[in-house]
Amino acid sequence: MQIETNMAKTLVFVYAMILFFSLFLVAKEVHAQIKCETDDDCPEVSVYDPPLLPNLLPSVYKCVDNLCVPVAVKTEVNSGA
């Protein structure tokens, strides 16, 4: 009876490891770059959620080599009020 319990635990562990490592085989690099022709095609500031990422400041984007890239950090955010 003890051998069957150990064998079952071992199989569950092996299945869990297979599932865990399969995530790395399925995951791929995501290229989330915005294509542009002028600076007007790029977003004004980056989108972020302050409660989740409190230490990040919004970035200003410029068109460089037909891709929007962050080039500066805004020091203050307009509250819109």
C-alpha positions as CSV (number, residue, x, y, z in Angstrom):
1,M,0.0,0.0,0.0
2,Q,2.9,2.4,0.8
3,I,4.5,1.7,-2.5
4,E,1.3,2.6,-4.4
5,T,1.0,5.9,-2.5
6,N,4.7,6.8,-3.3
7,M,4.2,5.8,-6.9
8,A,1.1,8.0,-7.2
9,K,2.9,11.0,-5.6
10,T,5.9,10.4,-8.0
11,L,3.6,10.4,-11.0
12,V,1.8,13.6,-9.9
13,F,5.2,15.2,-9.5
14,V,6.3,14.1,-12.9
15,Y,3.1,15.3,-14.6
16,A,3.4,18.7,-12.8
17,M,7.0,19.1,-14.0
18,I,6.0,18.2,-17.6
19,L,3.3,20.9,-17.5
20,F,5.6,23.4,-15.9
21,F,8.4,23.0,-18.5
22,S,6.0,22.9,-21.4
23,L,5.1,26.5,-20.6
24,F,8.7,27.5,-21.6
25,L,8.4,25.6,-24.9
26,V,5.1,27.3,-25.8
27,A,6.1,30.8,-24.7
28,K,7.7,33.0,-27.3
29,E,9.2,36.5,-27.5
30,V,6.5,39.1,-28.2
31,H,7.4,42.1,-30.3
32,A,5.1,44.8,-29.1
33,Q,6.6,47.6,-31.1
34,I,4.5,50.4,-32.6
35,K,5.4,51.2,-36.2
36,C,5.4,54.9,-37.2
37,E,6.3,57.4,-39.8
38,T,6.3,60.6,-37.7
39,D,6.3,61.4,-34.0
40,D,2.5,62.0,-34.2
41,D,2.0,58.3,-34.9
42,C,3.4,57.4,-31.4
43,P,1.5,57.6,-28.2
44,E,2.0,60.7,-26.1
45,V,2.9,58.8,-22.9
46,S,3.2,55.1,-21.9
47,V,0.2,53.4,-20.4
48,Y,0.8,52.2,-16.9
49,D,-1.1,51.5,-13.7
50,P,0.3,53.4,-10.7
51,P,-1.2,51.1,-8.0
52,L,0.5,48.1,-9.6
53,L,3.7,49.9,-10.7
54,P,4.2,52.9,-8.4
55,N,7.9,53.5,-9.2
56,L,7.5,53.9,-12.9
57,L,7.0,57.3,-14.6
58,P,5.3,57.7,-17.9
59,S,7.7,57.8,-20.9
60,V,7.5,60.1,-24.0
61,Y,7.7,58.3,-27.3
62,K,9.4,59.5,-30.5
63,C,9.6,57.9,-33.9
64,V,13.1,56.5,-34.5
65,D,13.8,54.2,-37.5
66,N,10.1,53.8,-38.1
67,L,9.5,52.5,-34.5
68,C,8.1,54.3,-31.5
69,V,10.7,54.2,-28.7
70,P,10.7,55.8,-25.3
71,V,13.2,58.7,-25.3
72,A,12.3,60.8,-22.2
73,V,10.6,60.5,-18.9
74,K,7.9,63.0,-17.9
75,T,8.5,64.4,-14.5
76,E,4.9,65.3,-13.7
77,V,1.6,63.9,-14.8
78,N,-1.4,66.1,-15.5
79,S,-4.3,65.2,-13.3
80,G,-6.9,66.4,-15.8
81,A,-8.9,68.1,-13.1
